[in-house]
Amino acid sequence: MAAAPQPVYWLGNDTLRVSAALFAENRRRLCQGLKAKDGVVSKSVVVLQGGEQKQRHCTDTDLLFRQESFFHWAFGVTEADCYGAIDVDSGKSILFVPKLPESYATWMGEIFPKEHFKEKYAVDEVQYTGDIADVLSNLKPAVLLTLRGLNTDSGSICREASFEGISRFQVNNTLVHPVIVECRLVKTDMELEVLRYTNRISSDAHKMIMKQVKPGQKEYEMESLFQHYCYTKGGMRHTSYTCICGTGNNSSVLHYGHAGAPNDKTIMDGDMCLFDMGGEYYCYSSDITCSFPANGKFTADQRAIYEAVLKSSRAVLAAIKPGVKWSDMHRLADRVHLEELVKIGILHGNVDDMVKIHLGSVFMPHGLGHLLGIDVHDVGGYPEGVERIDEPGLRSLRMGRLVQERMVLTVEPGIYFINHLLNQALANPAQSCFINNQVLARFRGFGGVRIEDDIAVTADGIELLTCVPRTVEEIEAFMADPGKPFSPVVSSEKF
């Protein structure tokens, strides 16, 4: 008799099928990691709490739900208000779902039995959340392991599971977090497949934007087109973060697109566009930035800045391999930028001396890149014992680790002309002596250029997940011929 097919998450058409085996493997890895950790005793049970459905302020209007990331990593559950338990010794998984009132069937749809969720998520057992204390008591755990720890990127504490009756149990809230973070840091083959998919769809959406953009349009039209493509072609109801559609001087605003600057400028002929957008599928993220002229043709200055950033991007991509320091990759990008800015004439003098006074951070104040996964700024950048480097630019670096195989990272060097940073540098004698202010004045209002690719680290280098036109020649040829597909010179599979 043939084995029953694995349950899958699939939204039909050409969207990706994701097996529930992905999450079973994640749970297995978590148990393996906990068994190897000092302090974890026999008969320990991990308890994770999923995200709650919330309403808009004081109204009854639901916010669009997105699962809590740690819970998603372990269970892949799309519904709100659930819990999950994992017996560390046996690996047995129990999903707890809310018992819905009869009125749910009228307003929200069919009320499914527990067996439905057992089959859908391939867990060992399903119970109701109201029974969680009694069900866990029957397991007779020595200790419940709950999740509490610092997100070193956001500074927030992740939410610890809590339920009525938890006071009956011995609880430890410190052991799980470092183990599950290390598990999330290293992607499995199944996770990499999903991340390749999010990158493929998001890359195609960026290419479509490059074909569609014209002076006279609004920045938010590009945001809308990107979201429409990702949802219609890729089944991506969520983007990974708020879309950044900066044009002209707005392309120097690093996190443009927020409520105070909501992608609302009219795109002008001659503007540089910096579009930083990524779609999310089944909670797995992408994060891609394309920079190009709105009219499809680079000016000499635009080309010079763009090629300086592309040179640093290519240098970093060629240097990444397991064992290198991520901070060294940032420094490499900084040095290439400084060397190129000297060639352009914006800077003059000795590059080594510029590095000593952190001149690169005037033009690239953010970090080179970050971990990517279920969160766009994924967890694990600074484990215990790894401290941030308190220097301009590097203090904004979102990861301080050595690069490891199966990490997924963004590589996003940029050069920006941010007036208040330029003014500070000109007022600082240690920095202003390297700046040719007459040439710099030509770039006031230029905006910025960022080139952002997503990569998976391999045993001897990287796999480039992003596939968009990158050279000046590729971009101009692609934008000039709306009917011509893009065929990359560099393989999208291996760098």
ABEGO torsion letter per residue (X at the ends): XBBBBBBBBBAEEABBBBBAAAAAAAAAAAAAAAAABBGBBBGBBBBBBBBBBBBBEABABBBBBBBBAAAAAAAGBABBGBBBBBBAAAGBBBBBBBBBBAAAAAAAEBBBBAAAAAAAAGBABBBBAAAAAAAAAAAGBABBBBBBBBBAAAGBBBBBBBBBGAAABBBBAAAAAAAAAAAAABBBAAAAAAAAAAAAAAAAAAAAAAAABBBGBBAAAAAAAAAAAAAAAAGBABBABBBBBBBEAAAABAABGBAABBGABBBBBGBBBBBBBBBBBGGBBBBBBBBBBAAGBBBAAAAAAAAAAAAAAAAAAAABBBGBBAAAAAAAAAAAAAAAAAAAGABBEBAAAAAAAGAAAAABABBAEBBBBABABBBGABBBGBBBBBBBGAAABABABBBBBGBBBBBBBBBBBBAAAAAAAAABAAAAAABBAAAAAAABGAEBBBBBBBBBBBAAEBBBABBBBABAAAAAAAAABAABBBBBABBAABX
